[in-house]
Amino acid sequence: MNTPSSHRDRTLGLWLGVLGVAIFAVTLPATRLATGTSEQPQLSPWFVTVGRAALAGLLSAVFLLATRSPRPQPQQWRHLGWAVLGNALGYPLLLAFALRSVTASHAAVVTALLPLVTAAVAALVLHQRARLGFWLFAVLGSLLVVAFSLLRGWQQGHGLFSLEAADALLVGAVVAASVGYIHGARITPALGAERVICWVCLMALPVSLPATLWLWPSHPVAPSAWGGFLYVGVFSMWAGFFAWYRGLALGGALRVSQTQLLQPFLSILAAALLLGESLDLVTLGFAVAVVATVVAGKRFS
């Protein structure tokens, strides 16, 4: 029988997981706010990428100093380096470029594959065995994303077999994030969950801070774009991980990780509220289908 304290911990962990997923879900519309569109550009994708990493890096430096965190061990630096490339640079840069061309709701469908791709990368990088059913659902989910992109391209007059160019960037962003997650996860038990993201952001700071100052915009930028930039720097890149990792620790990784299935739908809702994007039934339908493949695939992983 569960004790009241352990039950409270699990309940708190679940809600922290939901909070973390909600924070990450707003990343898509917030990034689009920051970058603008190809017709009405705001902050450059390069500036948004290095700027959010620099802002999170400065916050991480304060946290690591305040908590007197020990330095990572020599064998941990390589994994942190991969996490920097995947989570601090690759994912946000590719996402920022893609969101200048497609809506945040569109991106939510493609990035819904992230849990499945992360499991696939774990199987390949960590040599973990996955059953045939997992790979079949992984292929099915990928085919659904391709079909969605083809449909969107056709609806916009690009031809029946014309893929959205931005979807290649979104797929690259998903792969980059997955690689970063796997390498970060490998050292989380030894280093501590919150400290992993802090060291990742701090490692990027010698590059991200000078690059931010160098790329600082000289043209007028809308306040909403600066608001989106601050969000992805403070919450998407930093504070969201505190809620997410703490939720996983308190509530159990298997149980809390299921809250990720809410993320594409929360992103679509946030895009409607922040950007005025329509709640398109086709987009919602594909999001449901992709999430269903993720649910089924994880049962075989």
N, C-alpha and C positions, 0 to 999 in steps of 0.2 A: 504493500500500500504506500502511496506517495505521501511524503510529509508535506505540511502546508508550505514550508519554505521552498522545497524543491518544486512544488507546483507553481508557486509564485515566480520562481526563477524561470521556469519554462514559459509561463504566460508572458512575463516581461520580455524574455528572449524573442518570442514570436512577434510581439508588437514592435520591438526594436528592429527585427528583420523587415517587417512591413514598412517601418519608417525609412530604413535604408533603401528599400526597393522604390519607395515613393520619391525619395531624393534623387536616385539615379534615373527614374523615369522622366523627370523634368529636364534632364540633361539635353535631350534632343531638341525640344522647343527653345530652351535657353540658349543653346548653341546657335540655332537658326536666328534668334533675336540678335545675338552678338555679331554674327557674320553678315546678316542680311541676305539678300538674294542676288543672283547674277545681274538682275535689272536694277536693283537698289542696294548696292553693297554698303556694308558698314565697316566693321573691323576685319582685317585680313585674317584668313584661317591660320597663317603662320603666327601672327601676333596672339590670337586667341589660344593657340596651342602652347607657346612658350610662356605667355602671360599667366595662364591658369596654373601651369607648373611652378612658375616663380612665386605666385601668391601662396600656393599650397606649401612650397618649400620654405618660405619665411615662417609660416605658421608652424610647420613641422620642426624648424630649428628651435622655436620657443618651447614647444612641447617636449622635445628631447632634452633640452637643457633643464627645464623645470622638473622633469621626472628623473633626471640624472641617469638616463638610459645608457647602458654599456654599448661599446662599439660592436658591430657585427664581427663574427669570427672570419678569418681569411677565406675559408671555403664558402662562406655565405655571400661574398661580394659578387660572385659570378651570377648567382640567381637574382640578386638585386639588380644587377646590370640588365639582365633580360627583362625584368619587370619594368625598369625605366624605359627601355625601348618599346615594350608592348603597351603599357598602361599610361605612362606619362607623355609619350611622344607619338607612337604609331596610331593608337586608337583615336585620340582627340584630333590629330591632324587630318587623318583620312575622313573622319566624321564631319569635321568642319568644312572641308572641301565639298563633300557630298551634299551637305545640307544647303549649299548655295543653289543647288539644282533641283532637289526633290523636297517634298514636304516632310515635316517631322513625323506625320502619320505613316507615310511611305517608309521612312527609315525604321519606324517601329516594327513593321512587319519583317524586314530583312534582319534586323538585329535581334528579333525574337529567337533566332537560331543560336544565340550565344551559349546557353547552357549545353546544348547538344554538341556544338563545336568544341567547347571546353572539354567535354567528356571524350570526344574523339582525339583531341590533342593530348589529353592525359594518357589515352591508350597507346598513342604513337610515341610520345616523348618518354613516358614512364614505363613503357613496355607492359602496360596492363592489358589483360585479355578482355575482350568484349564479345558477346555472343552475336551470331549472325543477325538476329532480330534487331539489335542496336544499329548495325550498319545499314540494314534495309530501311529503317525509319529515318536514319540520317540522310540517306539518299532521297527518300520521299519528301522530307522537309526541304531539302535543297531544291528539288524539282518544283515544289510549291512556290518557293521564292522566285525561281526562274519564270514560272508561269505568271506570277503576279507582275514581274517586271515587263514581260512581253505584253501583257494586257494593258499596263499603264502606257507603254510606248505606243501601242496601237491606238489607244484612246486619245493620245496627244498628237496623232497624225504622223508618227515616225515610221509607220509600216508594221505589218503583222509580225515580222521576225526581228524587230529592232529592240534590243535591250537598252535599258537606261544606262548611260555611261556611269552615272553616279553609283549604280548598284555594285560595280566592280570595286569602287572605293569603300562602300559599306561592307562588302564581304571581306575586304582586306582589313577593315577596322575590327570586324568580329574576330578574325584570325589573330590579329595583333593583341587584342584584349585577352583572348584565350591563352596565348603563350605567356603573357604577363601574369595572368592569374595562376597558371600552373607553377611557374617558377616562384612566385610569391608564396603559394601554398606549401611548397617544399620546405621553406624555412620558417613558416609561421609557428609551428610547435616549439621551436627552439628560441626564436627571436621575440615572439609575441605579436599578436595580430595587428594592433594599432601601430606598433613600432615599424612593422614592415612597410606600410604605406608612407610613414614619416621618413624612413631612411630612403625610400624610393624618390620621394619629392626632394629630399635634401641632396641626394646624389646628382639630381638634374640641375640643381640651383646654380652651379658655376657656369653652366651653359644657358639656362633659361633666363636668369636675371639680366645678364648683359644683352642677350638677344631681345628681351622685352624692351629694354631702354632704347636699343638700336631701332627696333621696329615700331616704336611708339607713334601712333598716327598723328600726322600733321594736318589732316583735314577734319572738318566738323563731324562729330559722331553723335547719333541720337542717344538720349538718356536711356532709352529702352535697351540699346545695344550694350551700353556700359553695365546696365542691370543684369543682362544675360551673362556678360563676362564675369562679373563678380560672383554670380551664382555658380558657374561651372568651376571657378577657382576655389571658392570657399567650401561649397557643399559637394559638388560632383567629384572633385579631385581630393577632398580631404575629409570633411565632417561626415559625409555619407558613409565612409568606410568605418568610422568609429561606431556608428549605430549598427552597421551591417555585421562587422566582426564580433562586436559584443553580443549581438543577438544570436549569432551562430554558437558562441561559447556558452551562453546561458540556456538557450532553448534546444540545442542539439543541431548539428549541421544538416542531418538528413531531413528533419522536420522543418527547420527554418528556411532551408534552401528552396523549398517548394513555393515560398512566397514570390520567387523570381517569376513565376508564371503570370503574376499580375502585371509585370512591368510593361509589356507592350500595350496593354489596355489603358494603363495609367498614363503612358506617353501620349496615346491618341487623345485621351480626355484632356490632358494638359495642353496639347497642341490646339485643341478646340477653344480652351479658355484663354490661353495666352496669345495665340496667333490668329484666332478666328477661323481655323481650318474646319471644314465640314466633317461631321461624323458620317463618313461614307460607309455604306453597308458592305460594299465590295471589300474595302480595306479591313473592316472588322471581321468579315467572313474569312479572309485569308489569314488574319491574325489568329483567329480561333483554330483554323486548320493547322497552322504551323505550331502553335502551342500544343495541340493534340499530339503531333508527332514527337514533340519534346517529352511530353508525359509518357507516351508509349516507349520511346527510345530509352529513357532513363530506367525503365523497368528491366531492360535487357543489358544495361551497361555494367 
